[in-house]
Amino acid sequence: MLEQLVTSFISTSAFGIIFNVPRRTLVQCGFVGMIGWMLYFSFQKAYLDPIVATLIASFVVTIISQFFAKIYKTPVIVFSVSGIIPLVPGGLAYDAMRNVVQNHYDVAVQLAAKAFLLSGAIAIGLVFSEVINVLLRRIRA
């Protein structure tokens, strides 16, 4: 588990560098990605469906991103984009395309569908968290 946490922190911070996030927020971006990956990995170990695990992890990533955005007076997207990176099913999409090239269409369709569902779970988690945030702001006002 410690390897997973360190690796996800480093990869998230590295993507933060690629995305030109402010240097003062690189540690926080790494922390957001690490928490998201920790949740996803823990749910996977608990035999939860990967799509549901991705949905919950992306929801929590966005909540933490909104919290950090308020504290550090930075746009939410700085933390949420970096934090979502470990959850993106890039390897799965690559495998799907590799199977298309190798004319293994039956496997390619299955992998592509799973990558699409995981990407949709990320998007739904991001949107759902934002909707709850807006509702809470309206209730406070």
C-alpha positions in Angstrom: 0.0 0.0 0.0 2.9 2.4 0.8 4.3 1.8 -2.7 0.9 2.7 -4.2 0.7 5.9 -2.2 4.2 7.1 -3.0 3.9 6.3 -6.6 0.5 8.0 -7.0 1.8 11.1 -5.2 4.8 11.3 -7.5 2.8 10.7 -10.6 0.2 13.3 -9.7 2.8 15.9 -8.8 4.6 15.1 -12.1 1.4 15.7 -14.1 1.0 18.9 -12.2 4.3 20.0 -13.5 3.3 19.0 -17.0 0.0 21.0 -16.6 1.9 24.0 -15.3 0.2 24.3 -12.0 1.7 26.8 -9.6 4.7 25.4 -7.9 3.3 26.2 -4.5 0.4 23.8 -5.1 2.4 20.8 -6.3 2.4 19.0 -2.9 -1.3 19.6 -2.5 -2.0 18.3 -6.0 0.1 15.2 -5.2 -1.9 14.7 -2.0 -5.2 14.9 -3.8 -4.2 12.3 -6.3 -2.8 10.1 -3.6 -6.0 10.2 -1.6 -8.0 9.4 -4.8 -5.8 6.5 -5.7 -5.8 5.2 -2.1 -9.6 5.2 -2.1 -9.8 3.5 -5.5 -7.1 0.9 -4.5 -8.8 0.2 -1.1 -12.2 -0.3 -2.8 -10.6 -2.6 -5.3 -9.1 -4.7 -2.5 -12.5 -4.9 -0.9 -13.9 -6.4 -4.2 -16.0 -3.4 -5.1 -16.8 -2.9 -8.8 -14.0 -0.8 -10.4 -16.6 1.6 -11.9 -18.2 2.3 -8.5 -14.7 2.6 -6.9 -13.8 5.1 -9.6 -17.0 7.1 -9.1 -16.4 7.3 -5.3 -12.8 8.2 -5.7 -13.4 10.9 -8.3 -16.2 12.3 -6.1 -13.8 12.6 -3.1 -11.0 14.0 -5.3 -13.4 16.8 -6.3 -14.5 17.5 -2.8 -10.9 17.7 -1.6 -10.0 19.9 -4.6 -12.8 22.3 -3.8 -11.6 22.5 -0.2 -8.0 23.1 -1.3 -9.1 25.7 -3.8 -10.7 27.7 -1.0 -7.7 27.4 1.3 -5.1 28.2 -1.3 -7.2 30.7 -3.3 -6.5 28.7 -6.5 -9.0 27.5 -9.2 -10.5 24.1 -8.4 -9.3 22.7 -11.8 -5.7 23.0 -10.6 -6.3 20.3 -8.0 -9.1 18.3 -9.7 -7.3 17.7 -13.0 -4.1 16.6 -11.3 -6.0 14.5 -8.7 -8.0 12.6 -11.3 -4.9 11.6 -13.3 -4.2 8.3 -11.4 -7.8 7.2 -12.0 -7.8 7.7 -15.8 -8.0 4.3 -17.6 -5.2 5.0 -20.0 -3.7 1.5 -19.9 -7.1 0.0 -20.6 -7.7 2.3 -23.6 -4.3 1.4 -24.9 -5.0 -2.3 -24.6 -8.3 -1.8 -26.4 -6.6 0.0 -29.3 -3.9 -2.6 -29.4 -6.5 -5.4 -29.8 -8.2 -3.4 -32.6 -4.9 -3.3 -34.5 -4.3 -7.0 -33.9 -7.9 -7.7 -35.2 -9.1 -9.1 -31.8 -12.3 -7.1 -32.0 -14.2 -9.1 -29.4 -11.6 -8.3 -26.7 -11.2 -4.7 -28.0 -14.9 -4.0 -27.6 -15.0 -5.3 -24.1 -11.9 -3.3 -23.1 -13.1 -0.1 -24.8 -16.5 -0.4 -23.1 -14.9 -0.8 -19.7 -12.6 2.2 -20.4 -15.7 4.2 -21.5 -17.6 3.3 -18.3 -14.6 4.2 -16.1 -14.2 7.5 -17.9 -17.9 8.1 -17.4 -17.7 7.3 -13.7 -14.9 9.9 -13.4 -17.0 12.5 -15.2 -20.1 11.7 -13.1 -18.1 11.9 -9.9 -16.8 15.3 -10.9 -20.2 16.7 -11.9 -22.0 15.2 -8.9 -19.6 16.8 -6.4 -19.9 20.1 -8.1 -23.7 20.0 -8.0 -23.6 19.2 -4.3 -21.2 22.1 -3.8 -23.5 24.5 -5.6 -26.5 23.3 -3.6 -24.7 23.7 -0.3 -23.7 27.3 -1.3 -27.4 28.1 -2.1 -28.5 26.7 1.2 -26.0 28.8 3.1 -27.0 31.9 1.2 
